Amino acid sequence: MTHTSPSPDDDALLPLDAVRERPAPAVRPARGVPEPAASLPVARVAVDTPLPHLDRLFDYLVPAPMDADAVPGARVRVRFAGKLVDGFLLERAEASEHEGKLVRLERVVSPEPVLTTEIAQLARAVADRYAGTLADVLRLAVPPRHARVEAEPPREPERAPLTGTETGLETGPGLETGPGPWAGYPDGEAFLEALAQGRSPRAVWTALPGTDRDGSGWPEAVAIAVRETLRGGRGALVVLPDGKDVALADAALGAVLGPGTHVTLTADLGPAERYRRWLRVVRGQVRAVAGTRAAAFAPVGDLGLAVIWDDGDDLHAERLAPYPHAREILALRAHHGRAGLLIGGYARTAEATRLVATGWAGPIVAARETLRARAPRVRPAGDDSELARDEAARAARLPSLAWRALRGGLETGPVLVQVPRRGYLPALACQGCRATARCGHCGGPLALRGGHAAPYCRWCGRIAGDWRCAACGAVRMRAQVVGARRTAEELGRAFPSVPVKTSGRDGVLATVGAERALVVATPGAEPVAADGYAAAVLLDGWALLGRPDLRAAEETLRRWMNAAALLRPRAELVVLADSSVPAVQALLRWDPVTHAERELAERTELSFPPAVRIATLTGSPSAVREMLGEAGLPDGAQVLGPVPLDAPMGDQVRERAMVRVPQVIGSALAAALKGAVGVRSARKSPEVVRVCIDPLDVI
């Protein structure tokens, strides 16, 4: 029935008292507009938009039919700027500060609350720290929806997780107890006790080297720390650099915790399986997670411990905006959620050392006697005059000391050879004048894929069959750098009766057996030997130490120690580098802590990260200069540059400027740059300026 309001003439025919006493007509929605929800009718939505100037929550009206499904954390579809876009419903409210009419939610994609309050707050903190947007961080934090997986019935856990009770701590049947590898550290058992009591210790852990029949010690140590956290009634999260380390941690967690208590999250699982495991975490079915850098956002309930292994590995740095580092994500999460944090590795970064120096975290290191019993015997080797007399050593481009170490190690098991560069001959030079061989089309460096292949350009891919040196006119080339595949060929000729295995970009070996073999690997791709390597040689130390990078010495020591830790205790290790270099001295003494403290002191004196906060602005020259002029940088900010960046010929010229500020005003710098990016976005500037806070490649 149609409702009509009375006219003014009708009121004139009624007595005055009747007009005053008549109730006002009920407000009804217009035709086609559903009733709003009776309770909390306003939904605050984080809209998935790439525009930085719209990085805020927007209010929408919750229709009554969607009231039950529109829960905080659910995925929704809303109309935004005339288009249907995705978003996350973060909270419900009684009223909105918006004075106009609210647009209603179009639909609730799924009532599953996939975004928890803790992760939403963490995403906001990460976006603010890295001058990014909430939408960009949420794309990293929450995996894409898989409807079929979401509709599956919840899977029953294989057995209940460890819990703490009011009367004491309990463990499930058949689980191991005891400190395990932590007994080798003076502060190890105290750290475990704090976790078991539900406290939140923060530590930087320098792990013991050595691999024996039981494998490396760090996976078991991490698993025991997770076990004690679960005993304390809280959840645990472990972030590792790559799938190889995740596999080691997965096996250790399964052995220590038993089945059904943890999941692993990696990119190679595929979207369906990854989302299935992620739902088990968000639903509270498991309370322990291990995975690669994206797992730093895993929604573990009541997080008690966050672990990051080998935080110096560049795989922990996200390649997508706003380029956060997993270590910083976990530190923010530990700080805001009052959780424990364990930063572990064989080497130590300057960032972790700064946490110890400021008192935010404590050190966990082994006694020197224990360390000496586990560390390899390191021997440096530079140029060797015996190369001229030793035919076999010259064929393998090895000094005699390294040759003898490999030959002796092969008598008892596999040996490892680490080569800094992948490929065959990744850099070529003129045979006559030694100038770098470059492509005649784009100016890129030339390389060789194999012994019978023609040189090709690493930038444009063109074959340089008719190359001629632009400096001297010569047509012959020589190798500037020898890659892993060429090294494997040379070692195969030097040791003809020994199988040669390679591990690198073309294929990474996770493990090798205990039988004799020559394993040639690039840094980070070294497989774990069944009983540890009998010997190892670290080739071409100059290629790592000579890189024009602020972190060259730190990164070189980290790569060397990661490889050396795979050796059997007291096995022989030969490093081809000058023994007077501080990184080589640290390897000889197996003292990464002193090296990291010295590195931090030098960077503090020179005002380099992590003593200061640095932001880089990369883009066209005009866009970078325009943004610097409009940013409103905080007092004390120092602008370095802009300077042009090297780029292939034909590409657009780009420049990079650096802004350096003290740590105490780092948040002000991020806010200023975020505001400047928002202003450029609002006025639709055609040229994009990439902003990166605390990048790894500062120099």
C-alpha positions as CSV (number, residue, x, y, z in Angstrom):
1,M,0.0,0.0,0.0
2,T,1.3,3.4,-0.9
3,H,2.0,5.8,1.9
4,T,1.2,9.5,1.3
5,S,1.9,12.4,3.6
6,P,-1.0,14.8,4.5
7,S,-1.1,18.2,2.8
8,P,-1.0,21.6,4.6
9,D,-4.6,22.1,3.7
10,D,-5.5,18.9,5.6
11,D,-3.8,20.2,8.7
12,A,-5.8,23.4,8.5
13,L,-9.1,21.5,8.9
14,L,-7.9,19.9,12.2
15,P,-7.9,21.4,15.7
16,L,-4.5,22.9,16.7
17,D,-4.1,20.3,19.5
18,A,-4.6,17.4,17.2
19,V,-2.0,18.8,14.9
20,R,0.5,19.0,17.7
21,E,-0.2,15.6,19.1
22,R,-0.2,13.7,15.8
23,P,3.0,11.5,15.6
24,A,5.5,12.2,12.9
25,P,5.4,9.8,9.9
26,A,8.0,7.0,10.1
27,V,11.1,7.4,7.9
28,R,11.2,4.7,5.3
29,P,14.0,4.0,2.8
30,A,13.4,4.8,-0.8
31,R,12.2,2.2,-3.1
32,G,15.0,-0.3,-4.0
33,V,17.2,0.7,-1.0
34,P,17.3,-2.1,1.7
35,E,17.0,-1.4,5.4
36,P,20.3,-0.7,7.2
37,A,21.4,-3.1,9.8
38,A,19.7,-2.6,13.1
39,S,23.0,-2.6,15.1
40,L,26.3,-1.1,14.0
41,P,25.0,-0.1,10.6
42,V,28.3,1.6,9.5
43,A,31.2,-0.5,8.0
44,R,34.7,0.9,7.8
45,V,36.4,-0.5,4.8
46,A,40.0,-0.6,3.6
47,V,39.5,-0.2,-0.1
48,D,42.0,-1.9,-2.5
49,T,43.1,1.2,-4.4
50,P,46.6,2.0,-5.6
51,L,46.2,5.7,-5.1
52,P,48.3,7.0,-2.2
53,H,46.2,10.0,-1.5
54,L,43.2,7.7,-0.8
55,D,45.1,5.7,1.9
56,R,42.4,5.8,4.6
57,L,39.2,4.0,5.6
58,F,35.9,4.7,4.0
59,D,32.5,4.3,5.6
60,Y,29.7,2.3,4.0
61,L,26.2,1.4,5.0
62,V,25.6,-2.3,6.0
63,P,22.2,-3.5,4.5
64,A,20.2,-5.6,6.9
65,P,20.4,-8.8,4.7
66,M,24.3,-8.6,5.0
67,D,24.3,-7.9,8.8
68,A,25.3,-11.4,9.8
69,D,28.0,-11.9,7.1
70,A,29.6,-8.4,7.4
71,V,32.0,-9.2,10.2
72,P,35.3,-7.5,10.8
73,G,38.0,-9.1,8.7
74,A,35.7,-10.2,5.9
75,R,36.3,-9.5,2.2
76,V,33.7,-7.2,0.7
77,R,32.9,-5.6,-2.7
78,V,32.1,-1.9,-2.7
79,R,31.4,0.8,-5.2
80,F,34.3,3.3,-5.3
81,A,34.7,6.1,-7.8
82,G,32.1,4.5,-9.9
83,K,33.7,1.1,-10.0
84,L,33.3,-2.1,-8.1
85,V,36.5,-2.8,-6.1
86,D,37.5,-5.3,-3.4
87,G,38.2,-4.3,0.2
88,F,38.4,-5.6,3.8
89,L,35.8,-4.7,6.4
90,L,37.9,-3.6,9.4
91,E,35.2,-2.6,11.9
92,R,31.5,-1.8,12.4
93,A,30.3,1.4,14.0
94,E,27.0,3.0,15.1
95,A,27.6,6.3,13.3
96,S,29.8,7.9,10.6
97,E,31.5,11.2,10.7
98,H,30.7,11.6,7.0
99,E,28.0,14.2,6.7
100,G,26.6,13.0,3.3
101,K,24.7,9.9,2.4
102,L,26.5,6.6,2.7
103,V,26.8,4.2,-0.1
104,R,25.9,0.6,0.8
105,L,28.1,-2.4,0.6
106,E,27.5,-4.2,-2.7
107,R,28.1,-7.6,-1.3
108,V,30.1,-9.6,1.2
109,V,32.5,-11.8,-0.8
110,S,33.0,-14.2,2.1
111,P,32.0,-14.2,5.7
112,E,35.3,-15.7,6.6
113,P,37.2,-13.2,8.8
114,V,40.5,-13.5,7.0
115,L,42.0,-10.3,8.3
116,T,42.5,-10.3,12.1
117,T,42.7,-7.1,14.1
118,E,46.3,-7.7,15.0
119,I,47.4,-8.1,11.3
120,A,45.4,-5.1,10.3
121,Q,47.2,-3.0,12.9
122,L,50.5,-4.5,11.9
123,A,49.8,-3.7,8.2
124,R,49.1,-0.1,9.1
125,A,52.3,0.2,11.1
126,V,54.4,-1.3,8.3
127,A,52.8,1.0,5.8
128,D,53.6,4.1,7.9
129,R,57.2,3.0,8.6
130,Y,57.9,2.4,4.9
131,A,55.9,5.4,3.5
132,G,53.5,3.0,1.8
133,T,49.8,2.4,1.6
134,L,47.7,0.0,3.6
135,A,46.4,-1.6,0.4
136,D,49.9,-2.4,-0.7
137,V,50.7,-4.1,2.6
138,L,47.5,-6.0,2.7
139,R,48.3,-7.5,-0.7
140,L,51.4,-8.9,0.9
141,A,49.8,-10.0,4.1
142,V,46.6,-11.8,3.0
143,P,46.8,-14.4,0.2
144,P,44.2,-14.4,-2.6
145,R,40.9,-16.1,-1.8
146,H,40.3,-19.6,-3.1
147,A,36.6,-20.2,-2.9
148,R,36.7,-24.0,-3.2
149,V,39.2,-24.3,-0.4
150,E,37.2,-22.0,1.8
151,A,34.1,-24.1,1.4
152,E,35.9,-27.3,2.5
153,P,34.9,-28.6,5.9
154,P,37.5,-27.8,8.6
155,R,40.1,-30.4,8.9
156,E,40.5,-32.0,12.3
157,P,44.0,-31.7,13.8
158,E,46.0,-34.9,13.9
159,R,46.6,-34.2,17.6
160,A,46.1,-31.3,20.0
161,P,48.8,-28.7,20.3
162,L,50.9,-28.2,23.4
163,T,49.2,-26.1,26.0
164,G,49.9,-24.5,29.3
165,T,47.6,-24.9,32.3
166,E,47.0,-23.0,35.5
167,T,48.7,-25.7,37.5
168,G,51.8,-26.2,35.3
169,L,53.1,-26.8,31.8
170,E,52.2,-30.0,30.0
171,T,53.4,-31.6,26.8
172,G,51.8,-34.2,24.5
173,P,52.7,-37.8,24.7
174,G,55.9,-39.0,23.2
175,L,57.4,-35.5,22.7
176,E,61.0,-34.8,23.5
177,T,62.0,-32.6,26.4
178,G,65.3,-30.9,27.4
179,P,67.2,-28.0,26.1
180,G,68.9,-29.8,23.2
181,P,71.4,-27.6,21.3
182,W,70.6,-24.7,23.7
183,A,72.7,-26.4,26.3
184,G,75.8,-25.2,24.5
185,Y,74.9,-21.6,25.2
186,P,75.3,-20.1,28.7
187,D,72.0,-18.1,28.3
188,G,70.2,-20.7,26.2
189,E,68.3,-22.5,29.0
190,A,67.2,-19.2,30.6
191,F,65.8,-18.1,27.2
192,L,63.8,-21.3,27.0
193,E,62.5,-21.0,30.5
194,A,61.3,-17.5,29.8
195,L,59.4,-18.8,26.8
196,A,57.8,-21.6,28.8
197,Q,56.6,-19.2,31.4
198,G,54.8,-17.1,28.8
199,R,57.2,-14.2,28.9
200,S,58.6,-12.3,25.8
201,P,62.4,-12.5,25.7
202,R,64.2,-10.8,22.8
203,A,67.6,-12.1,21.7
204,V,70.1,-12.0,18.9
205,W,71.5,-15.6,18.6
206,T,74.9,-16.5,17.1
207,A,74.5,-20.1,16.2
208,L,77.3,-22.7,16.6
209,P,78.8,-24.0,13.3
210,G,79.3,-27.6,12.3
211,T,77.2,-30.3,10.6
212,D,77.5,-34.0,11.8
213,R,75.4,-37.1,11.6
214,D,72.5,-35.3,13.3
215,G,72.7,-32.5,10.7
216,S,72.9,-28.8,11.4
217,G,72.0,-27.7,14.9
218,W,70.0,-24.6,14.2
219,P,66.7,-26.3,13.0
220,E,66.5,-28.4,16.2
221,A,67.2,-25.3,18.3
222,V,64.5,-23.3,16.6
223,A,62.0,-26.2,17.0
224,I,62.8,-26.5,20.7
225,A,62.2,-22.7,21.2
226,V,58.9,-23.1,19.4
227,R,58.0,-26.1,21.7
228,E,58.7,-24.1,24.8
229,T,56.6,-21.2,23.5
230,L,53.7,-23.6,22.9
231,R,54.1,-25.0,26.4
232,G,53.7,-21.4,27.6
233,G,50.3,-21.3,25.9
234,R,51.3,-18.9,23.1
235,G,51.9,-19.2,19.4
236,A,55.1,-19.2,17.4
237,L,56.2,-18.0,14.0
238,V,59.5,-18.8,12.1
239,V,60.6,-16.9,9.0
240,L,63.4,-18.3,6.8
241,P,65.1,-17.1,3.7
242,D,64.2,-19.9,1.2
243,G,62.5,-23.2,0.6
244,K,65.6,-25.2,1.4
245,D,65.7,-23.8,5.0
246,V,62.0,-24.2,5.3
247,A,62.3,-27.9,4.6
248,L,65.0,-28.2,7.3
249,A,62.9,-26.4,9.8
250,D,59.8,-28.4,8.8
251,A,61.5,-31.7,9.5
252,A,62.8,-30.5,12.9
253,L,59.4,-29.1,14.0
254,G,57.8,-32.4,13.0
255,A,60.3,-34.3,15.0
256,V,60.1,-32.1,18.1
257,L,56.4,-31.2,18.2
258,G,54.8,-34.2,16.5
259,P,52.3,-34.2,13.7
260,G,49.5,-31.6,13.3
261,T,51.0,-28.9,15.4
262,H,52.5,-26.6,12.7
263,V,52.2,-25.7,9.0
264,T,54.6,-24.3,6.5
265,L,53.8,-21.4,4.1
266,T,55.8,-21.0,0.9
267,A,55.1,-19.6,-2.5
268,D,55.8,-23.0,-4.3
269,L,52.8,-24.6,-2.5
270,G,50.4,-23.2,-5.1
271,P,47.4,-20.9,-4.4
272,A,45.0,-23.6,-3.2
273,E,47.3,-25.4,-0.7
274,R,48.8,-22.2,0.6
275,Y,45.3,-20.7,1.2
276,R,44.2,-24.0,2.9
277,R,47.1,-23.9,5.3
278,W,46.7,-20.2,5.9
279,L,43.0,-20.8,6.8
280,R,44.1,-23.4,9.4
281,V,46.2,-20.7,11.0
282,V,43.6,-17.9,11.0
283,R,41.0,-20.4,12.4
284,G,43.3,-21.3,15.3
285,Q,43.7,-24.9,14.3
286,V,47.5,-24.6,14.5
287,R,49.6,-22.2,16.5
288,A,53.0,-22.7,14.9
289,V,54.0,-21.5,11.4
290,A,57.2,-21.7,9.4
291,G,57.7,-20.1,6.0
292,T,59.4,-17.5,3.8
293,R,59.1,-13.8,4.1
294,A,55.4,-13.6,3.4
295,A,54.8,-15.7,6.5
296,A,55.8,-12.7,8.7
297,F,52.2,-11.7,8.4
298,A,50.8,-15.1,9.3
299,P,47.8,-14.6,11.7
300,V,49.1,-16.7,14.6
301,G,46.9,-16.1,17.6
302,D,48.5,-14.8,20.8
303,L,51.9,-14.7,19.3
304,G,54.6,-15.5,21.9
305,L,57.7,-15.9,19.7
306,A,58.8,-14.7,16.3
307,V,62.0,-16.2,14.9
308,I,63.9,-15.0,11.8
309,W,66.9,-17.0,10.6
310,D,69.8,-15.4,8.7
311,D,68.3,-11.9,8.7
312,G,71.2,-10.7,6.5
313,D,69.9,-12.7,3.5
314,D,68.5,-10.3,0.8
315,L,65.6,-12.8,0.3
316,H,64.1,-11.4,3.4
317,A,63.6,-8.0,1.7
318,E,60.3,-7.7,-0.2
319,R,60.5,-6.8,-3.9
320,L,57.1,-5.2,-4.0
321,A,56.0,-1.9,-2.6
322,P,56.5,-0.7,0.1
323,Y,59.6,-3.0,0.2
324,P,59.5,-4.0,3.8
325,H,62.1,-6.3,5.4
326,A,60.9,-9.4,7.3
327,R,63.2,-8.5,10.3
328,E,61.5,-5.1,10.7
329,I,58.0,-6.6,10.3
330,L,58.7,-9.1,13.1
331,A,60.3,-6.4,15.3
332,L,57.2,-4.3,14.9
333,R,55.0,-7.3,15.6
334,A,57.0,-8.2,18.7
335,H,56.9,-4.6,20.0
336,H,53.2,-4.0,19.5
337,G,52.1,-7.5,20.4
338,R,54.4,-8.0,23.4
339,A,55.9,-11.1,21.8
340,G,59.4,-12.5,22.0
341,L,61.8,-12.2,19.1
342,L,64.8,-14.4,18.2
343,I,67.1,-13.2,15.4
344,G,69.5,-16.1,14.6
345,G,72.3,-16.8,12.2
346,Y,75.9,-17.9,11.9
347,A,77.0,-14.3,11.2
348,R,75.5,-11.1,12.6
349,T,74.2,-8.1,10.8
350,A,74.8,-4.5,11.9
351,E,71.1,-4.0,12.3
352,A,70.9,-6.9,14.8
353,T,74.0,-5.6,16.6
354,R,72.3,-2.3,17.0
355,L,69.4,-3.9,18.8
356,V,71.9,-5.5,21.2
357,A,73.8,-2.2,21.6
358,T,70.6,-0.3,22.5
359,G,69.5,-2.9,25.0
360,W,66.3,-3.8,23.1
361,A,67.6,-7.4,22.7
362,G,70.2,-9.5,24.5
363,P,72.9,-11.6,22.9
364,I,73.0,-15.5,23.0
365,V,76.5,-16.7,22.1
366,A,78.4,-19.9,22.9
367,A,81.5,-20.1,25.1
368,R,84.8,-19.9,23.2
369,E,85.7,-23.5,24.2
370,T,82.5,-24.8,22.7
371,L,83.0,-22.7,19.6
372,R,86.6,-23.9,19.0
373,A,85.4,-27.5,19.2
374,R,82.8,-27.0,16.4
375,A,84.3,-24.4,14.1
376,P,86.3,-25.4,11.0
377,R,90.1,-25.0,10.6
378,V,90.3,-22.0,8.3
379,R,93.4,-21.3,6.2
380,P,93.7,-18.3,3.8
381,A,95.4,-18.7,0.4
382,G,96.3,-15.9,-2.0
383,D,98.4,-16.2,-5.1
384,D,100.5,-19.3,-5.0
385,S,103.8,-19.7,-6.9
386,E,103.1,-23.5,-7.1
387,L,100.4,-22.8,-9.7
388,A,103.1,-22.4,-12.3
389,R,104.6,-25.8,-11.4
390,D,101.6,-27.9,-10.6
391,E,99.8,-29.0,-13.8
392,A,96.6,-30.3,-12.2
393,A,96.3,-27.3,-9.8
394,R,96.7,-24.9,-12.7
395,A,94.0,-26.7,-14.7
396,A,91.6,-26.2,-11.8
397,R,92.8,-22.6,-11.1
398,L,93.4,-23.7,-7.5
399,P,96.4,-22.9,-5.3
400,S,98.2,-26.0,-4.0
401,L,96.9,-25.5,-0.5
402,A,93.3,-25.6,-1.8
403,W,94.2,-28.5,-4.1
404,R,95.5,-30.6,-1.2
405,A,92.5,-29.7,1.0
406,L,90.1,-31.0,-1.6
407,R,92.1,-34.1,-2.3
408,G,92.4,-35.0,1.4
409,G,88.7,-34.3,2.0
410,L,87.6,-36.6,-0.9
411,E,89.2,-39.5,0.9
412,T,86.5,-39.4,3.6
413,G,83.4,-37.8,2.0
414,P,82.1,-35.0,-0.2
415,V,83.8,-31.6,-0.5
416,L,82.3,-28.2,-1.2
417,V,83.5,-25.5,-3.6
418,Q,81.8,-22.1,-3.3
419,V,81.9,-19.9,-6.4
420,P,80.6,-16.3,-6.1
421,R,79.3,-16.1,-9.7
422,R,76.8,-18.3,-11.5
423,G,76.9,-19.2,-15.2
424,Y,79.8,-20.1,-17.3
425,L,81.8,-16.9,-18.1
426,P,79.6,-14.1,-16.8
427,A,82.0,-11.3,-17.7
428,L,84.4,-11.0,-20.7
429,A,87.2,-8.5,-21.5
430,C,89.4,-7.7,-24.4
431,Q,92.4,-10.0,-24.7
432,G,94.7,-7.1,-25.7
433,C,93.8,-4.1,-23.6
434,R,91.7,-5.8,-20.8
435,A,88.8,-3.4,-21.4
436,T,85.3,-4.8,-20.6
437,A,83.8,-6.4,-23.7
438,R,80.5,-4.6,-24.5
439,C,77.7,-5.0,-27.0
440,G,77.9,-2.8,-30.1
441,H,74.1,-2.3,-30.0
442,C,73.2,-1.3,-26.5
443,G,76.6,-1.1,-24.6
444,G,75.7,-4.0,-22.3
445,P,78.4,-6.4,-20.9
446,L,79.1,-9.6,-22.9
447,A,79.1,-13.1,-21.4
448,L,79.5,-16.7,-22.5
449,R,76.9,-19.5,-21.8
450,G,79.2,-22.4,-22.7
451,G,82.5,-23.5,-24.0
452,H,81.2,-23.8,-27.6
453,A,78.8,-20.9,-27.6
454,A,79.1,-17.4,-29.1
455,P,79.3,-14.3,-26.8
456,Y,76.0,-12.7,-26.1
457,C,74.8,-9.4,-24.5
458,R,73.5,-9.7,-20.9
459,W,71.2,-6.6,-21.5
460,C,69.6,-7.1,-24.9
461,G,70.5,-10.8,-25.6
462,R,72.0,-10.2,-29.0
463,I,74.8,-12.5,-30.3
464,A,78.1,-10.7,-30.6
465,G,79.7,-13.0,-33.2
466,D,81.5,-10.1,-35.0
467,W,82.7,-8.3,-31.9
468,R,85.7,-6.0,-32.1
469,C,87.2,-4.0,-29.2
470,A,86.2,-0.3,-29.4
471,A,89.4,0.7,-27.7
472,C,92.2,-1.3,-29.5
473,G,90.4,-3.1,-32.3
474,A,91.3,-6.6,-31.1
475,V,88.9,-9.4,-31.8
476,R,89.9,-11.9,-29.0
477,M,88.4,-12.1,-25.6
478,R,89.4,-13.4,-22.1
479,A,87.4,-14.2,-19.0
480,Q,87.1,-11.5,-16.4
481,V,85.1,-13.7,-14.0
482,V,84.7,-17.5,-14.0
483,G,81.2,-18.8,-13.1
484,A,80.1,-22.0,-11.4
485,R,79.6,-24.1,-14.5
486,R,83.0,-23.3,-15.9
487,T,84.5,-24.1,-12.4
488,A,82.7,-27.5,-12.4
489,E,84.3,-28.2,-15.8
490,E,87.8,-27.4,-14.6
491,L,87.4,-29.4,-11.4
492,G,86.0,-32.4,-13.4
493,R,89.2,-32.4,-15.5
494,A,91.4,-32.0,-12.4
495,F,89.6,-34.9,-10.5
496,P,88.5,-37.2,-13.4
497,S,87.4,-40.1,-11.1
498,V,85.1,-38.0,-8.8
499,P,81.5,-37.1,-9.7
500,V,80.9,-33.3,-9.8
501,K,77.5,-31.9,-8.7
502,T,76.4,-28.3,-9.2
503,S,73.8,-26.3,-7.3
504,G,72.8,-22.9,-8.3
505,R,70.3,-20.9,-10.4
506,D,69.7,-23.7,-12.9
507,G,68.9,-26.1,-10.1
508,V,69.3,-26.1,-6.3
509,L,70.2,-29.3,-4.5
510,A,68.8,-29.5,-1.0
511,T,71.0,-32.4,0.2
512,V,73.8,-34.6,-1.0
513,G,74.8,-38.1,0.3
514,A,77.9,-39.0,2.4
515,E,79.7,-40.5,-0.6
516,R,82.7,-38.7,-2.1
517,A,81.8,-36.0,-4.6
518,L,82.8,-32.5,-5.7
519,V,79.9,-30.1,-5.0
520,V,80.2,-26.7,-6.8
521,A,77.6,-24.2,-5.5
522,T,76.9,-20.5,-5.6
523,P,76.4,-18.7,-2.3
524,G,73.1,-19.6,-0.7
525,A,72.6,-22.7,-2.8
526,E,75.0,-25.0,-0.9
527,P,73.3,-28.4,-0.2
528,V,73.5,-30.0,3.2
529,A,75.7,-33.1,3.2
530,A,74.5,-36.1,5.1
531,D,77.4,-36.2,7.5
532,G,78.8,-32.8,6.8
533,Y,81.5,-31.8,4.2
534,A,85.0,-33.2,4.7
535,A,86.6,-30.0,3.4
536,A,85.7,-26.8,1.5
537,V,87.2,-24.2,-0.7
538,L,85.8,-20.6,-1.0
539,L,87.0,-19.4,-4.4
540,D,87.4,-15.8,-5.7
541,G,87.1,-13.9,-2.5
542,W,88.0,-10.7,-4.3
543,A,84.7,-11.0,-6.3
544,L,82.7,-10.7,-3.1
545,L,84.9,-8.2,-1.2
546,G,85.4,-5.9,-4.2
547,R,81.7,-5.2,-4.8
548,P,80.8,-1.4,-4.6
549,D,78.3,-2.0,-1.8
550,L,78.0,-0.7,1.8
551,R,77.4,-4.2,3.0
552,A,80.1,-5.9,1.0
553,A,82.2,-7.0,3.9
554,E,79.2,-8.0,6.0
555,E,77.6,-9.9,3.2
556,T,80.9,-11.7,2.3
557,L,81.4,-12.9,5.8
558,R,77.8,-14.1,6.0
559,R,78.1,-16.1,2.8
560,W,81.4,-17.6,3.9
561,M,80.2,-18.6,7.4
562,N,77.0,-20.1,6.0
563,A,79.1,-22.3,3.8
564,A,81.7,-23.1,6.4
565,A,79.0,-24.1,8.9
566,L,78.1,-27.1,6.7
567,L,81.5,-28.7,7.3
568,R,82.1,-31.3,9.9
569,P,83.6,-30.0,13.2
570,R,87.2,-29.1,12.8
571,A,87.2,-29.9,9.0
572,E,89.6,-27.9,6.8
573,L,88.4,-24.8,5.0
574,V,90.5,-22.8,2.5
575,V,89.5,-19.3,1.6
576,L,91.1,-17.6,-1.4
577,A,91.5,-14.1,-0.1
578,D,94.0,-11.8,1.6
579,S,94.4,-12.7,5.2
580,S,94.8,-9.1,6.3
581,V,91.2,-8.2,5.3
582,P,88.9,-7.8,8.4
583,A,86.3,-10.2,7.1
584,V,88.9,-12.9,6.5
585,Q,90.3,-12.3,10.0
586,A,86.8,-12.7,11.5
587,L,86.4,-16.0,9.6
588,L,89.8,-17.2,10.8
589,R,88.8,-16.5,14.5
590,W,85.2,-17.4,13.9
591,D,84.2,-14.1,15.5
592,P,81.2,-12.5,13.7
593,V,80.2,-10.5,16.8
594,T,83.4,-8.4,16.9
595,H,83.2,-7.9,13.1
596,A,79.6,-6.7,13.4
597,E,80.4,-4.4,16.2
598,R,83.2,-2.9,14.3
599,E,81.0,-2.5,11.2
600,L,78.3,-0.8,13.3
601,A,80.9,1.6,14.8
602,E,82.2,2.6,11.4
603,R,78.8,3.2,9.9
604,T,77.8,5.2,13.0
605,E,80.8,7.4,12.5
606,L,80.0,7.9,8.8
607,S,76.2,8.3,9.4
608,F,75.3,5.2,7.4
609,P,72.4,2.7,8.2
610,P,71.5,1.4,10.6
611,A,72.8,4.3,12.7
612,V,70.5,6.6,10.6
613,R,67.4,6.2,8.5
614,I,67.8,6.6,4.7
615,A,65.2,7.0,2.0
616,T,65.8,6.8,-1.7
617,L,63.8,8.6,-4.3
618,T,64.2,7.2,-7.8
619,G,62.6,8.5,-11.0
620,S,63.1,11.0,-13.8
621,P,65.3,14.0,-13.0
622,S,62.4,16.4,-13.1
623,A,60.1,14.3,-11.0
624,V,62.8,13.6,-8.3
625,R,63.7,17.3,-8.0
626,E,60.0,18.3,-7.9
627,M,59.3,15.9,-5.1
628,L,62.3,17.0,-3.1
629,G,61.1,20.6,-3.3
630,E,57.5,19.7,-2.2
631,A,58.2,17.0,0.4
632,G,58.5,19.3,3.5
633,L,61.3,17.3,4.9
634,P,61.8,17.4,8.7
635,D,64.5,19.6,10.3
636,G,67.9,17.8,10.3
637,A,67.3,16.0,7.0
638,Q,70.2,15.8,4.7
639,V,69.7,15.4,0.9
640,L,72.4,13.6,-1.0
641,G,72.2,13.9,-4.8
642,P,70.3,13.4,-7.1
643,V,72.8,11.4,-9.1
644,P,72.2,9.6,-12.5
645,L,71.8,5.8,-12.4
646,D,73.4,3.5,-14.8
647,A,70.9,2.2,-17.4
648,P,71.0,0.4,-20.7
649,M,71.2,2.7,-23.8
650,G,67.8,3.7,-25.0
651,D,66.1,3.5,-21.6
652,Q,64.8,6.6,-19.9
653,V,67.3,8.5,-17.9
654,R,66.7,8.0,-14.2
655,E,68.2,9.7,-11.1
656,R,68.3,8.8,-7.5
657,A,68.4,11.1,-4.4
658,M,69.0,10.0,-0.9
659,V,67.5,11.6,2.2
660,R,69.3,10.9,5.5
661,V,67.9,11.7,9.0
662,P,68.7,10.6,12.5
663,Q,66.9,7.5,13.8
664,V,64.7,9.6,16.2
665,I,63.0,11.4,13.3
666,G,62.7,8.4,10.9
667,S,58.9,8.3,11.3
668,A,58.7,12.0,10.5
669,L,60.7,11.4,7.3
670,A,58.4,8.6,6.3
671,A,55.3,10.7,6.9
672,A,56.7,13.6,4.9
673,L,57.5,11.4,1.9
674,K,54.2,9.6,2.1
675,G,52.4,13.0,2.0
676,A,54.5,14.1,-1.0
677,V,53.6,10.9,-2.9
678,G,50.0,11.5,-2.0
679,V,50.1,15.1,-3.4
680,R,51.6,13.9,-6.6
681,S,48.9,11.2,-6.8
682,A,46.1,13.6,-6.2
683,R,47.1,15.9,-9.0
684,K,47.7,12.9,-11.3
685,S,51.4,13.5,-12.0
686,P,52.3,11.3,-14.9
687,E,55.8,10.5,-13.7
688,V,56.1,8.1,-10.8
689,V,58.8,8.5,-8.1
690,R,59.7,5.3,-6.3
691,V,60.3,5.8,-2.6
692,C,62.2,3.1,-0.6
693,I,63.0,3.4,3.1
694,D,66.2,1.8,4.3
695,P,67.0,-0.1,1.1
696,L,69.7,-2.8,1.1
697,D,71.4,-1.3,-1.9
698,V,72.3,2.1,-0.4
699,I,75.6,2.3,-2.3
